[in-house]
Amino acid sequence: MKTSDIKEQHKIITLAILLIISMLLVYYFHFILKIEIIFSHLFYVPIVLASLWWSRKGIAVAVFLGMLLLTSHVISQIATSIWGDAIRASMFVLVGLIVATMNQRILQLLDELRSYSELLEYRVEERTNEIKNLIDSIGDPIIVIDTSNYKILLANKAARSLNNDMDPVEKSLHCYQVSHQRTSPCDTPDEPCPLKQVIVTKASQRVMHIHHDNEGNDQFVDIVVTPIFDQNGEVIQVIESSHDITKIKLTEKTLRETSNYLNKLIDFTNAPFIVWNPDLIITRVNHAFEELTGYTSKELMGKKISMLIPNSNMQEVSYEINRTLKGEHWKLVEIPVIHKNGNARLVLWNSANLYDEDDKTVSAIIAQGIDITERKEAERSRKRYTRELAKSNEELKSLDRMKDEFLSNISHELKTPLVSIEGFSEVVRDETLGALNNGQKKALDTVLRNAKRLERLIDSVLYLSISESGKMKYTFKPVQVADVIEHSIIDMLPQVNKHNLKIKKEVPDNLPLIQADEDRLIQVLINLISNAIKFSPAGEITVTVHETDADIHIAVNDTGIGIPEGKIGYLFDRFYQGDASTKRKYGGTGLGLHISKLIVEAHKGKIWADSKEGVGTTIHVTLPKYKS
């Protein structure tokens, strides 16, 4: 059974009891005592109750009691007038009617008040939800703290997320448990509690505070604490809003470190730095710039940059500075700077522009320079030296041309009488002009031998002169290497026999042809064999030839004294001699191998030496095969 039905039954039982009591009273006074009811006001109790409970339906109780009173008066034949009970009965109905009407109005007002209250509650709840949603939507943690025990009374979503989405209100946590991971209130000289400051000052506080996360890491937060007062003006709660500025602090630290690094880099770099603003006022210089100018930074700060520019260069420098103010920059621009002692230093400058937030307006110009005063002086000296060197070079070229002409002329002049000496010496040696004794024959042999040697020397000097002048001409044609080697050995055979040496050749048949100047190539082979004879006191000389993929390889090997390893690299240098002492045992000019190298390279070949001291030497020559 519903609670409302139970209450309705209780009302009916109560009224039934009251009506029974009322009837008993009427019976007692009217039928027993036969008098008027003098305390009928007690009947108003059921009338009022019925009217209150059932409104106009409750008037039936008043009518019932009024009729009961009048009926009992008639039946009991009380001597008194019926008008008294009639008035009382009317009063019953009137009171019931008034109470029922008033009750109905009161109930209507109560309904309206209840509806208004429900609406108000709905609006309050709706507004509260809006405020809670608004607070939850705020990205920064917001909490309300009870100042008496530091417990958190309210926390928005951001505040709940500080502890793995654990609601500090449901867990009845204290603020120091959430923000500092502590088990007791925290208030130290280094970190004074902002809540206590608000309680003492009774005013809002904004401080930078340090919180700690679950792992104990520091978190820099910007906190605003606002007090909530009671009726007596005492702070009972505070609203704490915190904003995590850890990244900002780290960024500030990084910027500070970067700034310090750049300042030190600029101050201690060897290159002069200067910064000026659009008004041409100097705002920054480094130590290198102080050394460049002789001024201290205090003497330069706030001064016009024109104080550092020579008057003679002011116009062109002003043009360059105006270029930077228009957004251009310097790249290797030479601008002189006046030293404090009055001397000018020439500096090579590069510049960069710093802009305002619009990226268009120049806010400052920074320039870096390199002092090139000494370099410029060195360049001027170098140019003077280059001019003098060019003049000397022309003179040397002139002397070289004179030398070439002299060598050419003297060679021809020397060879002309030499031909006569050789011719007449051979005539005398052949005893055409008369018989000779052995001594005379030996003397003529010496003359002829030295005449040949002199002729070879003249040819070598003449060849070297013509080659270095670039006028040497070669007659290239297909040549058989075997023929070149045969002619060379025949020409050198008398010397080989004279030195009691043996010479042999290892030349295979059917060798490919080479493209060569045969006379020059014979000259090379004679030089190589002559060299082998010179440095071979005994033994033999071997000339070998073999074919490779692209070349013909010629090797002249001797069993002579050999060459020290450290001297092999100089063997083909001009005028180089293995024995360069004043008491040289072996003669020669040191031109034979050098000329051989020139001839081989003119044939696009290669020449090199292998040697072991005390064992012998091998000279290698490779020449490319002839391609038809």
C-alpha positions as CSV (number, residue, x, y, z in Angstrom):
1,M,0.0,0.0,0.0
2,K,1.2,3.5,-0.9
3,T,2.2,5.9,1.9
4,S,-0.4,8.4,0.6
5,D,-3.2,5.8,1.0
6,I,-2.1,5.0,4.6
7,K,-2.1,8.7,5.5
8,E,-5.7,9.0,4.0
9,Q,-6.9,6.1,6.2
10,H,-5.4,7.8,9.2
11,K,-7.3,11.0,8.4
12,I,-10.6,9.1,8.0
13,I,-10.1,7.3,11.3
14,T,-9.2,10.5,13.1
15,L,-12.3,12.3,11.8
16,A,-14.5,9.3,12.6
17,I,-13.4,9.3,16.2
18,L,-13.9,13.1,16.4
19,L,-17.4,12.8,14.9
20,I,-18.3,10.0,17.4
21,I,-17.1,12.1,20.2
22,S,-19.1,15.0,18.9
23,M,-22.3,12.8,18.6
24,L,-21.7,11.5,22.2
25,L,-21.4,15.1,23.4
26,V,-24.6,16.2,21.6
27,Y,-26.4,13.2,23.0
28,Y,-25.2,13.8,26.5
29,F,-26.1,17.5,26.6
30,H,-29.3,17.4,24.5
31,F,-30.8,14.1,25.5
32,I,-29.5,13.5,29.0
33,L,-29.0,17.0,30.4
34,K,-31.6,18.6,28.1
35,I,-29.6,21.8,27.8
36,E,-27.8,23.7,25.0
37,I,-24.3,22.8,24.2
38,I,-22.3,25.6,25.7
39,F,-18.8,24.5,24.4
40,S,-19.7,23.7,20.8
41,H,-16.4,25.4,19.8
42,L,-14.8,22.0,20.3
43,F,-16.7,20.9,17.1
44,Y,-14.5,23.2,15.1
45,V,-11.6,20.8,15.5
46,P,-13.0,18.1,13.1
47,I,-14.5,20.9,10.9
48,V,-11.2,22.6,10.5
49,L,-9.3,19.4,10.1
50,A,-11.7,18.1,7.4
51,S,-11.5,21.4,5.6
52,L,-7.8,21.4,5.7
53,W,-7.5,17.8,4.6
54,W,-10.2,17.7,1.9
55,S,-10.9,21.4,1.2
56,R,-14.5,21.9,0.1
57,K,-15.2,18.3,0.5
58,G,-14.5,18.8,4.2
59,I,-17.5,21.2,4.4
60,A,-19.6,18.0,4.5
61,V,-18.3,17.5,8.1
62,A,-19.5,21.0,9.1
63,V,-22.9,20.4,7.5
64,F,-23.1,17.0,9.2
65,L,-22.3,18.5,12.6
66,G,-24.7,21.4,12.0
67,M,-27.6,19.1,11.1
68,L,-26.7,16.8,14.0
69,L,-26.9,19.8,16.3
70,L,-30.3,21.1,14.9
71,T,-31.8,17.6,14.7
72,S,-30.9,16.8,18.3
73,H,-32.3,20.1,19.4
74,V,-35.7,19.3,17.8
75,I,-35.8,15.7,19.0
76,S,-34.8,16.5,22.5
77,Q,-37.4,19.4,22.7
78,I,-35.1,21.6,24.6
79,A,-37.0,24.6,26.0
80,T,-34.6,27.1,24.8
81,S,-34.8,28.7,21.4
82,I,-33.5,26.8,18.4
83,W,-31.9,29.9,17.0
84,G,-28.8,29.4,19.1
85,D,-28.1,26.0,17.6
86,A,-29.1,27.3,14.2
87,I,-26.5,30.1,14.5
88,R,-23.9,27.5,15.7
89,A,-24.7,25.2,12.8
90,S,-24.4,28.1,10.4
91,M,-21.1,29.0,12.0
92,F,-19.9,25.4,11.5
93,V,-20.7,25.6,7.8
94,L,-19.2,29.2,7.5
95,V,-16.0,28.2,9.3
96,G,-15.7,25.1,7.2
97,L,-16.3,27.1,4.1
98,I,-13.8,29.8,5.1
99,V,-11.1,27.2,6.1
100,A,-11.7,25.2,3.0
101,T,-11.5,28.3,0.8
102,M,-8.4,29.5,2.6
103,N,-6.9,26.1,2.5
104,Q,-7.6,25.8,-1.2
105,R,-5.9,29.1,-1.8
106,I,-3.1,28.2,0.5
107,L,-2.6,24.9,-1.3
108,Q,-2.7,26.8,-4.6
109,L,-0.1,29.2,-3.3
110,L,1.9,26.3,-1.9
111,D,1.7,24.5,-5.3
112,E,2.9,27.7,-7.0
113,L,5.6,28.1,-4.4
114,R,6.6,24.5,-4.8
115,S,6.7,24.9,-8.6
116,Y,8.7,28.1,-8.2
117,S,11.0,26.4,-5.8
118,E,11.4,23.4,-8.1
119,L,12.1,25.8,-11.0
120,L,14.5,27.7,-8.8
121,E,16.2,24.5,-7.8
122,Y,16.4,23.4,-11.4
123,R,17.9,26.8,-12.4
124,V,20.3,26.7,-9.5
125,E,21.3,23.1,-10.4
126,E,21.6,24.1,-14.1
127,R,23.7,27.1,-13.3
128,T,25.8,25.1,-10.9
129,N,26.4,22.5,-13.6
130,E,27.3,25.2,-16.0
131,I,29.7,26.7,-13.5
132,K,31.1,23.2,-12.8
133,N,31.4,22.5,-16.6
134,L,33.0,25.9,-17.1
135,I,35.5,25.2,-14.3
136,D,36.2,21.7,-15.6
137,S,36.8,23.2,-19.1
138,I,39.5,25.4,-17.7
139,G,42.9,23.9,-18.6
140,D,44.6,25.0,-15.4
141,P,44.0,23.2,-12.1
142,I,41.5,24.9,-9.8
143,I,40.8,23.8,-6.3
144,V,38.9,25.1,-3.3
145,I,40.7,24.5,0.0
146,D,39.4,24.6,3.6
147,T,41.8,26.9,5.5
148,S,41.2,25.1,8.8
149,N,42.5,21.7,7.7
150,Y,43.9,22.2,4.1
151,K,41.4,19.7,2.7
152,I,40.3,20.1,-0.8
153,L,36.6,20.8,-1.1
154,L,36.3,21.2,-4.9
155,A,38.6,20.2,-7.8
156,N,38.1,20.7,-11.5
157,K,39.0,18.2,-14.1
158,A,42.6,19.5,-14.6
159,A,43.2,19.3,-10.8
160,R,41.8,15.7,-10.7
161,S,44.2,14.7,-13.5
162,L,47.2,15.7,-11.4
163,N,46.9,12.4,-9.5
164,N,46.0,9.9,-12.2
165,D,42.4,11.2,-12.4
166,M,41.9,10.5,-8.7
167,D,39.3,12.9,-7.3
168,P,40.9,14.6,-4.3
169,V,37.5,15.5,-2.9
170,E,36.2,11.9,-2.8
171,K,39.5,10.8,-1.3
172,S,39.4,13.6,1.2
173,L,43.0,14.7,0.3
174,H,44.9,17.7,1.6
175,C,46.3,20.2,-0.8
176,Y,49.9,19.4,0.2
177,Q,49.3,15.7,-0.6
178,V,48.3,16.7,-4.2
179,S,50.7,19.5,-4.9
180,H,53.8,18.5,-3.0
181,Q,53.4,14.8,-2.4
182,R,53.8,15.4,1.4
183,T,52.1,14.0,4.4
184,S,52.1,17.2,6.4
185,P,51.6,20.9,5.8
186,C,54.5,22.6,4.1
187,D,55.8,26.1,4.8
188,T,59.5,26.8,4.5
189,P,61.5,30.0,4.2
190,D,62.4,29.1,0.6
191,E,58.8,28.1,-0.3
192,P,56.3,30.1,1.9
193,C,52.8,28.7,1.7
194,P,50.7,31.1,-0.4
195,L,47.5,30.0,1.5
196,K,49.0,31.3,4.8
197,Q,49.8,34.6,3.1
198,V,46.2,35.0,2.0
199,I,44.9,34.2,5.5
200,V,47.2,36.8,7.1
201,T,46.8,39.5,4.5
202,K,43.1,38.7,3.6
203,A,43.9,39.6,0.0
204,S,44.5,37.7,-3.1
205,Q,48.1,36.6,-3.8
206,R,49.9,35.7,-7.0
207,V,53.2,33.9,-6.6
208,M,55.5,31.6,-8.5
209,H,55.6,28.3,-6.6
210,I,57.2,24.9,-7.0
211,H,54.9,21.8,-7.0
212,H,56.0,18.2,-7.4
213,D,54.5,15.4,-9.5
214,N,54.1,11.8,-8.6
215,E,57.8,11.1,-9.3
216,G,59.0,14.0,-7.3
217,N,60.0,16.2,-10.2
218,D,59.9,19.9,-9.8
219,Q,57.0,21.7,-11.5
220,F,57.1,25.5,-11.7
221,V,53.6,26.9,-11.4
222,D,52.1,30.4,-11.4
223,I,49.5,30.5,-8.6
224,V,46.6,32.9,-7.9
225,V,45.0,32.4,-4.5
226,T,41.7,34.2,-3.8
227,P,40.1,34.2,-0.3
228,I,36.5,33.3,0.6
229,F,35.2,35.1,3.7
230,D,32.6,34.2,6.3
231,Q,30.1,36.6,7.9
232,N,32.7,37.8,10.3
233,G,35.2,38.6,7.5
234,E,37.5,35.7,8.3
235,V,39.1,33.6,5.6
236,I,37.4,30.2,5.7
237,Q,38.3,28.9,2.2
238,V,40.5,29.9,-0.7
239,I,40.3,29.3,-4.4
240,E,43.6,28.3,-5.8
241,S,44.3,28.5,-9.6
242,S,47.7,27.3,-10.8
243,H,49.3,27.4,-14.3
244,D,52.2,25.1,-15.2
245,I,55.1,27.3,-16.3
246,T,57.7,24.6,-16.3
247,K,58.2,24.7,-20.0
248,I,58.4,28.5,-19.9
249,K,61.0,28.3,-17.1
250,L,63.0,25.8,-19.0
251,T,62.7,28.0,-22.1
252,E,63.8,31.0,-20.1
253,K,66.7,29.0,-18.8
254,T,67.6,27.8,-22.3
255,L,67.3,31.4,-23.7
256,R,69.4,32.7,-20.8
257,E,72.1,30.1,-21.4
258,T,72.0,30.7,-25.1
259,S,72.2,34.5,-24.5
260,N,75.1,34.0,-22.2
261,Y,76.8,31.7,-24.7
262,L,76.2,34.2,-27.5
263,N,77.5,37.1,-25.4
264,K,80.6,35.2,-24.5
265,L,81.0,34.0,-28.1
266,I,80.7,37.6,-29.3
267,D,82.9,39.1,-26.6
268,F,85.7,36.6,-26.8
269,T,85.8,35.9,-30.5
270,N,88.9,37.3,-32.4
271,A,86.7,39.0,-35.0
272,P,85.5,42.6,-34.1
273,F,81.7,43.0,-33.6
274,I,79.7,46.2,-33.5
275,V,75.9,46.8,-33.3
276,W,74.2,50.1,-34.1
277,N,70.5,51.2,-34.3
278,P,68.7,53.0,-37.1
279,D,69.8,56.3,-35.5
280,L,73.4,55.2,-36.1
281,I,74.0,55.0,-32.3
282,I,76.5,52.3,-31.2
283,T,74.7,49.8,-28.8
284,R,77.2,47.0,-28.5
285,V,80.9,46.2,-29.2
286,N,83.0,43.2,-28.2
287,H,86.6,43.0,-26.9
288,A,88.1,42.5,-30.3
289,F,86.5,45.8,-31.5
290,E,87.9,47.5,-28.4
291,E,91.4,46.2,-29.5
292,L,90.8,47.3,-33.1
293,T,89.8,50.9,-32.2
294,G,91.6,51.4,-28.9
295,Y,88.4,52.6,-27.3
296,T,86.6,50.9,-24.4
297,S,83.0,49.9,-24.7
298,K,82.0,52.7,-22.2
299,E,83.6,55.3,-24.5
300,L,81.7,53.9,-27.6
301,M,78.3,53.1,-26.1
302,G,75.7,55.7,-27.1
303,K,78.0,57.5,-29.5
304,K,77.5,58.1,-33.2
305,I,79.1,55.5,-35.4
306,S,80.5,58.4,-37.5
307,M,83.2,59.0,-34.8
308,L,84.9,55.9,-36.2
309,I,84.9,56.9,-39.8
310,P,87.7,58.9,-41.5
311,N,86.4,62.2,-42.9
312,S,87.9,61.3,-46.3
313,N,85.7,58.2,-46.5
314,M,82.6,59.6,-44.9
315,Q,80.6,59.9,-48.1
316,E,81.1,56.3,-49.4
317,V,80.7,54.9,-45.9
318,S,77.4,56.8,-45.4
319,Y,76.2,55.2,-48.6
320,E,77.1,51.7,-47.4
321,I,75.4,52.4,-44.0
322,N,72.2,53.6,-45.7
323,R,72.1,50.4,-47.7
324,T,71.9,48.4,-44.4
325,L,69.0,50.7,-43.2
326,K,67.1,49.8,-46.3
327,G,67.4,46.1,-45.5
328,E,70.5,45.2,-47.5
329,H,73.6,43.7,-45.9
330,W,77.3,43.9,-46.4
331,K,79.3,41.1,-47.9
332,L,83.0,41.6,-47.9
333,V,82.8,45.4,-47.9
334,E,86.1,47.3,-47.2
335,I,85.5,50.2,-44.7
336,P,88.3,51.9,-42.8
337,V,88.0,52.5,-39.0
338,I,89.9,55.2,-37.1
339,H,92.0,54.0,-34.1
340,K,92.0,56.1,-31.0
341,N,95.6,57.1,-31.8
342,G,94.4,58.6,-35.1
343,N,95.6,55.8,-37.4
344,A,93.2,54.2,-39.8
345,R,92.7,50.5,-40.0
346,L,91.2,48.9,-43.1
347,V,88.5,46.3,-42.1
348,L,86.6,43.8,-44.3
349,W,83.0,43.8,-43.1
350,N,80.0,41.5,-43.3
351,S,76.7,42.6,-41.8
352,A,73.2,41.3,-40.9
353,N,70.0,43.1,-40.1
354,L,67.8,42.6,-37.1
355,Y,64.1,43.3,-37.6
356,D,61.0,44.3,-35.6
357,E,58.0,42.0,-35.2
358,D,56.8,43.1,-38.7
359,D,59.9,41.5,-40.2
360,K,60.3,44.7,-42.3
361,T,61.5,47.5,-40.0
362,V,65.2,47.4,-39.3
363,S,65.8,47.6,-35.5
364,A,69.5,47.1,-35.4
365,I,72.5,46.2,-37.6
366,I,75.3,43.9,-36.5
367,A,78.6,43.8,-38.3
368,Q,81.6,41.5,-38.1
369,G,84.9,42.6,-39.4
370,I,88.4,41.3,-40.2
371,D,91.4,43.7,-39.9
372,I,93.1,43.4,-43.3
373,T,95.5,46.4,-42.9
374,E,98.6,44.1,-42.9
375,R,97.1,41.9,-45.6
376,K,96.5,44.9,-47.9
377,E,100.0,46.1,-47.3
378,A,101.2,42.6,-48.1
379,E,99.1,42.6,-51.3
380,R,100.6,45.9,-52.3
381,S,104.1,44.6,-51.6
382,R,103.3,41.4,-53.5
383,K,102.1,43.4,-56.5
384,R,105.3,45.4,-56.4
385,Y,107.2,42.2,-56.1
386,T,105.2,40.6,-58.9
387,R,105.9,43.5,-61.2
388,E,109.6,43.3,-60.3
389,L,109.5,39.6,-60.8
390,A,107.7,39.9,-64.1
391,K,110.4,42.4,-65.2
392,S,113.1,40.0,-64.0
393,N,111.4,37.1,-65.7
394,E,111.3,39.0,-69.0
395,E,115.0,39.8,-68.5
396,L,115.6,36.1,-67.8
397,K,113.6,35.1,-70.9
398,S,115.7,37.5,-72.9
399,L,118.9,36.0,-71.3
400,D,117.5,32.5,-72.0
401,R,116.9,33.4,-75.6
402,M,120.4,34.8,-75.8
403,K,121.7,31.5,-74.2
404,D,119.8,29.4,-76.7
405,E,121.1,31.5,-79.6
406,F,124.6,31.3,-78.1
407,L,124.4,27.5,-77.6
408,S,123.1,27.0,-81.1
409,N,125.8,29.2,-82.6
410,I,128.6,27.9,-80.5
411,S,127.5,24.3,-81.2
412,H,127.7,24.9,-84.9
413,E,130.9,26.8,-84.5
414,L,132.4,24.0,-82.4
415,K,131.2,21.2,-84.7
416,T,132.7,22.8,-87.8
417,P,136.4,22.5,-86.7
418,L,135.6,19.3,-85.0
419,V,134.6,17.7,-88.3
420,S,138.0,18.8,-89.7
421,I,139.8,17.4,-86.7
422,E,138.0,14.0,-86.9
423,G,138.6,13.8,-90.7
424,F,142.3,14.7,-90.8
425,S,142.9,12.5,-87.7
426,E,141.3,9.5,-89.5
427,V,143.4,10.3,-92.6
428,V,146.6,10.3,-90.5
429,R,145.5,7.3,-88.5
430,D,144.9,5.3,-91.7
431,E,148.6,6.2,-92.6
432,T,147.5,7.8,-95.9
433,L,150.0,10.5,-95.3
434,G,152.7,8.2,-94.1
435,A,153.5,5.4,-91.8
436,L,153.0,5.8,-88.0
437,N,154.6,4.2,-85.1
438,N,152.6,2.6,-82.2
439,G,152.8,5.7,-80.0
440,Q,151.6,7.9,-82.8
441,K,148.7,5.6,-83.5
442,K,147.7,5.5,-79.8
443,A,147.8,9.3,-79.7
444,L,145.5,9.6,-82.7
445,D,143.1,7.0,-81.2
446,T,142.9,9.3,-78.1
447,V,142.3,12.3,-80.3
448,L,139.5,10.5,-82.2
449,R,137.9,9.1,-79.0
450,N,137.8,12.5,-77.3
451,A,136.6,14.2,-80.5
452,K,133.7,11.7,-80.6
453,R,133.0,12.4,-76.9
454,L,133.1,16.2,-77.6
455,E,130.7,15.7,-80.5
456,R,128.3,13.8,-78.3
457,L,128.5,16.5,-75.6
458,I,127.8,19.2,-78.2
459,D,124.8,17.1,-79.5
460,S,123.5,16.7,-76.0
461,V,123.7,20.4,-75.2
462,L,122.2,21.3,-78.5
463,Y,119.4,18.8,-78.1
464,L,118.6,20.1,-74.5
465,S,118.5,23.7,-75.7
466,I,116.2,23.0,-78.6
467,S,114.0,20.8,-76.5
468,E,113.6,23.3,-73.7
469,S,112.8,26.0,-76.2
470,G,109.9,23.9,-77.6
471,K,111.4,23.8,-81.1
472,M,112.4,20.1,-81.1
473,K,110.9,18.2,-84.0
474,Y,110.6,14.4,-84.3
475,T,110.1,12.4,-87.4
476,F,107.8,9.5,-86.4
477,K,107.3,6.5,-88.5
478,P,106.8,2.7,-88.0
479,V,110.0,1.3,-86.6
480,Q,111.2,-2.2,-85.8
481,V,112.7,-2.3,-82.3
482,A,115.0,-5.2,-83.2
483,D,116.7,-2.9,-85.8
484,V,117.1,-0.1,-83.3
485,I,118.8,-2.4,-80.8
486,E,121.0,-4.0,-83.5
487,H,122.3,-0.6,-84.7
488,S,122.9,0.6,-81.2
489,I,124.9,-2.5,-80.2
490,I,127.0,-2.3,-83.4
491,D,127.8,1.4,-82.7
492,M,128.8,0.6,-79.1
493,L,130.6,-2.7,-79.7
494,P,134.1,-1.1,-79.9
495,Q,133.7,0.4,-76.4
496,V,132.3,-2.9,-75.1
497,N,135.3,-4.7,-76.4
498,K,137.7,-2.1,-75.1
499,H,136.4,-2.5,-71.6
500,N,136.6,-6.3,-71.9
501,L,132.8,-6.6,-71.4
502,K,130.3,-8.9,-73.1
503,I,127.1,-7.7,-74.5
504,K,124.2,-9.8,-75.6
505,K,120.7,-9.3,-76.7
506,E,117.5,-11.3,-76.1
507,V,115.1,-10.0,-78.8
508,P,112.2,-12.3,-79.9
509,D,111.3,-12.5,-83.6
510,N,108.2,-10.9,-85.1
511,L,107.9,-8.1,-82.6
512,P,105.2,-5.5,-83.4
513,L,106.2,-2.2,-84.9
514,I,106.3,1.0,-82.8
515,Q,105.8,4.6,-83.9
516,A,109.1,6.3,-83.3
517,D,111.9,8.6,-84.5
518,E,114.5,6.0,-85.2
519,D,117.6,8.3,-84.8
520,R,116.3,9.6,-81.4
521,L,115.5,6.1,-80.2
522,I,119.0,4.9,-81.2
523,Q,120.3,7.9,-79.2
524,V,118.4,6.6,-76.2
525,L,119.8,3.0,-76.5
526,I,123.4,4.3,-77.0
527,N,123.0,6.5,-73.9
528,L,121.8,3.5,-71.9
529,I,124.5,1.1,-73.1
530,S,127.1,3.8,-72.7
531,N,126.0,4.3,-69.1
532,A,126.1,0.5,-68.5
533,I,129.7,0.3,-69.9
534,K,130.8,3.3,-67.7
535,F,129.7,1.7,-64.4
536,S,130.6,-1.9,-65.2
537,P,134.2,-2.7,-64.4
538,A,133.6,-6.3,-65.5
539,G,130.9,-8.7,-66.4
540,E,128.3,-8.3,-69.1
541,I,125.5,-6.1,-70.5
542,T,122.2,-7.6,-71.5
543,V,119.6,-6.0,-73.7
544,T,116.2,-7.7,-73.6
545,V,112.9,-7.0,-75.2
546,H,109.4,-8.5,-74.6
547,E,105.9,-7.6,-75.6
548,T,103.0,-6.6,-73.2
549,D,99.4,-6.0,-74.0
550,A,99.9,-2.4,-75.1
551,D,103.7,-1.8,-75.1
552,I,107.1,-3.0,-76.1
553,H,109.3,-3.3,-73.0
554,I,113.1,-2.8,-73.4
555,A,115.5,-3.5,-70.5
556,V,119.2,-2.7,-70.4
557,N,120.8,-4.7,-67.6
558,D,124.4,-4.5,-66.3
559,T,126.4,-6.2,-63.6
560,G,128.1,-3.0,-62.5
561,I,128.5,-1.1,-59.2
562,G,124.7,-0.4,-58.9
563,I,123.1,2.7,-57.5
564,P,122.3,3.5,-53.8
565,E,118.5,3.3,-53.2
566,G,118.4,6.9,-52.0
567,K,119.8,8.2,-55.3
568,I,117.6,6.3,-57.8
569,G,114.9,9.0,-57.7
570,Y,117.4,11.6,-58.9
571,L,118.9,9.4,-61.7
572,F,117.0,11.1,-64.6
573,D,117.4,14.7,-63.3
574,R,119.4,17.1,-65.5
575,F,123.1,17.2,-64.7
576,Y,122.7,14.6,-62.0
577,Q,125.7,12.4,-61.3
578,G,125.9,9.5,-58.9
579,D,129.5,10.5,-58.0
580,A,129.5,14.3,-57.6
581,S,132.7,14.6,-55.7
582,T,135.7,16.7,-57.0
583,K,137.6,13.4,-57.4
584,R,135.0,11.7,-59.6
585,K,136.1,8.3,-60.9
586,Y,133.5,8.3,-63.6
587,G,133.2,11.0,-66.2
588,G,130.1,12.4,-67.9
589,T,127.9,15.5,-67.8
590,G,124.8,14.0,-66.3
591,L,122.7,14.8,-69.4
592,G,122.5,11.3,-71.0
593,L,119.7,9.8,-68.9
594,H,117.8,13.2,-68.7
595,I,117.8,13.4,-72.5
596,S,116.8,9.8,-72.8
597,K,113.8,10.5,-70.5
598,L,112.8,13.5,-72.6
599,I,113.0,11.4,-75.8
600,V,111.0,8.5,-74.3
601,E,108.3,10.8,-73.0
602,A,108.1,12.5,-76.4
603,H,107.3,9.0,-77.7
604,K,104.5,8.7,-75.0
605,G,106.5,6.0,-73.2
606,K,108.0,5.5,-69.7
607,I,111.5,5.1,-68.4
608,W,112.6,4.0,-64.9
609,A,115.5,2.2,-63.1
610,D,115.9,-0.8,-60.8
611,S,119.2,-1.1,-59.0
612,K,120.9,-2.8,-56.1
613,E,124.3,-1.5,-54.9
614,G,127.1,-3.9,-55.8
615,V,124.9,-6.1,-58.0
616,G,124.0,-4.0,-61.0
617,T,121.4,-1.7,-62.6
618,T,118.5,-2.2,-65.0
619,I,117.0,0.6,-67.0
620,H,113.5,-0.1,-68.3
621,V,111.8,1.6,-71.3
622,T,108.2,1.0,-72.4
623,L,107.0,2.3,-75.8
624,P,103.4,2.0,-77.1
625,K,102.8,-0.3,-80.1
626,Y,102.2,1.2,-83.5
627,K,98.5,1.6,-84.4
628,S,97.8,1.8,-88.1
